[in-house]
Every structure is written in structure tokens, then in C-alpha cells.
Amino acid sequence: MALLQFMCSVTPLARAARSRAIIVSSSRTAVTVPTVTKPKISPPDSNVLLGMSEEQLQQLALDFGQQSYRGKQLHHLLYKRRVKDVQEFNQVPLAFRTELQEAGWVVGRSSVHSSATSTDGTIKLLMKLEDNRLVETVGIPVTDDKGSVRLTACVSSQVGCPLRCSFCATGKGGFARNLKAHEIVEQVLAIEEVFNNRVTNVVFMGMGEPMLNLKEVLAAHRCLNKDVQIGQRMMTISTVGVPNTIKKLASHKLQSTLALSLHAPNQKLREKIVPSAKAYPLEAIMKDCRDYFHETSRRVSFEYTLLAGVNDDVEHAKELAELLHQWGPGYHVNLIPFNPIDGTEYKRPYRKAINMFQSMLESRKITVSVRQTRGLDASAACGQLRNEFQKVPLAAPSNDDIQPEPELEPEPEAAVAC
């Protein structure tokens, strides 16, 4: 038996592609003992390296018969050197690179199909995915008084969006599919390459509803935090509201901001602007936001797109203040003047109306900010640039396509210091 244990211990894992049997004979019986093959790891997306953690990459190296430190080298090549092709992994042996390629492993980086640059420095990229779908990401640079640059990446979580908010260009372009985690992460890397600068902030506010793709969004969040080294407090996850998903997000106890796209101070008006609001009453949303604040100690930001003559009256501001005070502290309102898009009757409010709305909230002790409009000349509103290249909207999804992700088990997360 000692001989058996020795033989099993020296069998290389990379050669254990099929079960083997070692027969040990004695004077009385023959015992057949199957060799146990160590199970393969489950990467974030099959045969895609981007998005994998250092531990997963180390296990991958072991699975190919390499030393574990080769996995650390892969991690460095992916997230520090930003190498885009396996054959360019010059730090690892050629034989290992060849084996990876022959097994179908790829880095998982997409090409930039098109870009648009605004006079204010905002750059929107249109990424062409492996299946030829197009998805947008936006880089927004802001220089402070000291000359330091804060670079925010606005990333998409879906190809299109099934919720079809009435003022949103993304919904008008239709919905194709959810993005994989690596397809979200690569957007941040692409922005960094274009600006030749580190992304400091990430907002999940691009195309799509993040809560309808929560599993991949959380996987991308983990990768951006631990592998790309962007602090959790520097990331914001936005949602228009999908039943039960805010509770799921809170259970992960992330140190990131939740941004709820509210857009109206009452249920009736909200249903006109956001059709999906019919399935998620305002009272239920506010309760879940309050619970998120208590669970994570992270404030909730309410996004409020100002639409001229629709929801921008001072009476709407009064009603909004009353709603927020009713549900407690820890809230912030981010006013967003409407970014004009084709094919909609909505208009951007005048500056006077925006100022009056802001003043009314502040007079009622509501913390409020007005988002600086960026990229008006670069089609920077969600979905605008994609719609210029995709003239025919994608087919509308059925109700079955608009179901939230299945229940997720929370995993402990250690935030990178901000």
C-alpha cells in the first residue's frame, strides 16, 4: 500500500485526463484503486482568463502541470501588463502558452469598434464583443483645483436593456443579452488605455440594468476591487429597481454606493416614466433602500432625471423631500438634467427650473447635487452611440427575459483601501 500511495502522489495532475487503475496483488485478493483526478476549477467564464483571481490562475497553472507561481505570472500579465493575447505571455514558457491556446483559453479582450470624443474630454467607446454585439462604455475625466485627474468609467452590464425607460436611448435599441464579468471588466481596462491613466471611479450606470445581471456584476465588482485594485468605495451600482435584488446586494455587505434611479416623487408619475415600476411599488423600494443603508452603512443616492414639464416642478421637489424624510437619513439626491436623444418628446429643463428644484430640496434639508452634463457632443447618453451603428432595434424581450438573477450566496469581500 505504501508503494501505491507513492505512485499516486507522483502522478502529474496534467496527465490525469482519464481515470487510471492500479492493481495491487497479494496472495489472497486483488484490490482495484482508482486514481482520483483533482477537479478542474470553475473560472468566471469558461476558457476566459480575464476576470479570474490570482488563486484561480494558480490552480489553472497546476492543472496544466505547472508550478503555482506561473499563475501569479498570469495574474501580473493580465492586470498589470494588460497583455491581450496568450502568445504574448512572454514571461511564461512557450510550451505552457501553447497548451493554453490548444485548450481554448483566451485573454478575453474585445476590440474598440468606434469612439467619440467630446470637447470636454469625455470619451465614449463602442466595444465589439466576440458575438459582434456592440456595447458602450464612457470615460469621464475631471480635474480638481490641485490639478489631479479623477477618471470615472461608466460601464455597461447588458447589451441593451429590457426595461425600456421612456427617456432612455438604451431601451429604444432593444435587448440582446447579459454581459459576462470579463466583458464588464474589460471596459475599465479599455478606458484606462485610451486615457493612459488609471480609472479612479467606476459606476455601473451604462447600458442595461445591473440587478438583472447581478451574478456577473458582482463577479466584475470583485475583480475590479481585488485584481484591478479599485476601492469598493470608489464604485457605485445603479438600479431602476428590480424586486428582491436590493436585499440580495445588501447581503454581500459591499462598501459601494447604491444609486436608485427614482425620477419621480410618487408611484403614479414614476410608472409613466419607468414602466417597470408597476412591479415594484415605491413604498417597497424605499423600504429596501432603508434596509440597505442599515445593513451596509453606505448611503443611498437617488438619481432624478429632470424632464421639462414632467417632473421638474417645485411641487415635485417638495413631494420628493417629504418622501425622503419619511424613510429616514442617509440619502442623497443627484439631479440629472435630461440628455436629449432622438425619437423622444422629452426636453431638457432650463437652468432656472433646475436651480429652483435644487433650492427647494436644500431648503428642506436634503443633500443634493446637480450632475455636470458631460459629452453632449459625443452621444454620451446611454445607448446613443450604439443606436447610431445599430439602426434596427433588437426584438423586444418576453416577460420571461426580465426575471432577476437566482438567489446568490453572499461571499466575504475585503475592500481595497481607498
Buried (B, 14 or more C-beta within 10 A) or exposed (E): EEEBEEBBEEBEEEEBEEEBEBEEEEEEEEEEBEBEBEEEBEBBBEEBBBBBBBEBBBBBBBBBBBEBEBBBBBBBBBBEEBBBEBEEBEEBEEEBBEBBEEEEBBBBBBEEBBBBBBEBBBBBBBBBBEEEBBBBBBBBBBEEEEEEEBBBBBBBBBBBBBBBBBBBBBBBBBBBBBBBBBBBBBBBBBBBBBBEBEBBBBBBBBBBBBBBBBBBBBBBBBBBBBBBEBBBBBBBBBBBBBBEBBEBBBBBBBBBBBBBBBBBBEBEBBBEBBBBBEEBBBEBBBBBBBEBBEBBEBBBBBBBBBBBEBBBBEEBBBBBBEBBEEBEEBBBBBBBBBBBBEEBEBEBBEEEBBEBBBEBBBEBEBBBEBBEBBBBEBBBBBBBBBBBEBEEEBEEBEEEEBEBBEEBEEEEBEBBEE
